[in-house]
Amino acid sequence: MAILIVVTGGTFDKEYNELDGRLFFKDTHVQEMLKLGRSMVPTEVRTLMLIDSLEMTDGERRAILDHCLKAPEDRIIVTHGTDTMEVTARVLGKAGLPKTIVLTGAMIPYKFGSSDGLFNLGSALAFVQTLPHGVYVAMNGQYFTWDNCRKNKATGVFEGKGEDSKQQEPQHQ
């Protein structure tokens, strides 16, 4: 069965308006990213919404949960804005669905050309195929469980939030 990719918006899919300098949504870039990354993994891409996660409501989070619940696929990736990704991960995690759900996003829009989105999407595809049922956040080549994840707003990276975190400082060579 194909992996379901549920698009909700976030920096992944933002466009830049050169006239007024604002970011906006037009359409998802996920299909283009999969093609560019030469992905051979069978996927089904569904756009549920295109919004900034700072504007996401509890009702929209319930819509994401409901979509995951009703989907026949048991391997699901949710593209999401990074500012409230852990909030949505908690909503999904507390539901205890018998599925593997991986949330991912980007700090830089895909259309900027220097985005981390392509790498994060590739990582999410690998993690969703290999991790056991549960809810995870995949960013910067790492994954975190839904109940041990936060975005460090000072460093702009995701990290474990408790002493139980097995994540280490990134090693650059």
N, C-alpha and C positions, 0 to 999 in steps of 0.2 A: 504494500500500500504506500502511496505517495506521502511525503511529509507535507503537512499543511503549514503554510506561511500566512499568518494573519497580520495584515498591515493596519497599523493604527496611527501612523504619522510620525511625529518627532523629527529631529534633525536629519535623519536618514533621507527623508523625502522633501526637504525644503528646497525652494528655488530662490534665486536672488534677483530682485528687481533693480536693475542698474540705474533707473531713473530716480527712484526715491530711496534706495539703499535698504529696503525692507526685505525680509524673508517671507515667503508665502508658499502655499501648497497648490500644486497643479495636478499631479498624478504621482503614483508610486514609481520608484526607480528599481524596485526589486527584480523584475524580470531582466532588465538591462544588466544589473549587477550579477545575476546568475549566469547570464550569457558571457559577460566579460571575464568572470571567474572560471569559465569553462566547466561549470558544474554538470556532473553526470547524474546527480541524485534526482530521482523523480519527485517533483514538487507540485503542489496546487497552491497558487497565490490568490488570496481573497482580500480585497480592500474592505475593511470594516468601517474605518473612519480615517480622516487625515487631519489631525489636530496636534497642537503643541501640548505636551503632557502637563504643563503648568495650568492649562485650561481644562484638563480632563476632570469630569465630575464622577461622583460615586456611581451614578446611573450608567455612565459610559464604561466604567470598570465592570459593573455587573453585566453589561452587554458583551464585553470581552469574555468574562467567565461563562456566560450563557452560550456564546459561540463555541468556546472550547468544549463545554459540556455536551453540546448537541453534535459536534463534529464526529464523524465515524473514525477519523484518524486518531491514532494514539500517540503520535509523534508530532508536536506542534511547535513552531517558532512564532513568537509575537514580536514584530518590530515596534519599538516604543520610544518615546522621548526619554532622555536620561534623567531629567530633573525629578520625575516621580515614578520611575521604573520600579523601584523597590516597593512602593505603595501598591501598585498593581500586582507585583509578585506575591505580596502577602495575601491579597484577596484571592488569588488563584491557589496559593499554597494551602491556605486554611480550608479550602474546599475539599482537599484530599482526593482529587480526581485520579483514576487509575490510568494516567497518561504521563508521558514525559513532555514537559512544556519548558521551553527555553526563551526567555526574553532577551532581546539584544537591541542595540541602537548605535548611535554615532555621536561624537562630540563635534564633528565638522560635517557640513552637508556633503553628500555624495557629489553633487554638481560642482563643488569647489575644486575637485581633482586631487586634493590631498587628504581626502576623507579616510578615517579609520573604519568607515562603514563596511567596505568590501571585506576587510580582514575579519571584522566582527561577525558578519553574516556567514562567512566561511567557517569560522570557529563554532558558531551556533549550529550549523549543519552537522559538523562533526560531533559536537556534544549531544545533540538531540538523538543521534543514532547510537550513541554508546552509553549514555547515562541511564540508570534505572528510573522507573516512574518517580515523578516528583516535579517540583518547579524550581527552576534555576535562572540565574542572570549570567549571561556570557558577555564579557567585555575585555578587551585587551589581551586575548588569548587565555584568559582565566575564566573559571566558572565559580559561582557562589550559590549556596542553597538560599531559598526564598526567605528563610528566617535568620540568615547570617550575612546580610549584604547591606551596604550603604554606599552612596556616592559621596566621596570626600570632596566637598566643594572647594577646599583650599588647593588640592592637588589636581582635581579634575579626573580622578580615577576611582574605580569601584574597588572596594575592599571588604574583608570580613569585618563585622562590627563587634565581635566579642573575643574573649580570651580563648574560646574554642576554635578560633579561626586557624586553619592550616595553611593559609596563604602566606607567602613570604614576600619580601621586597623584590621587585622585578630585578632580574640580573641582566645587565647590558654588557655585551662583549664587543 
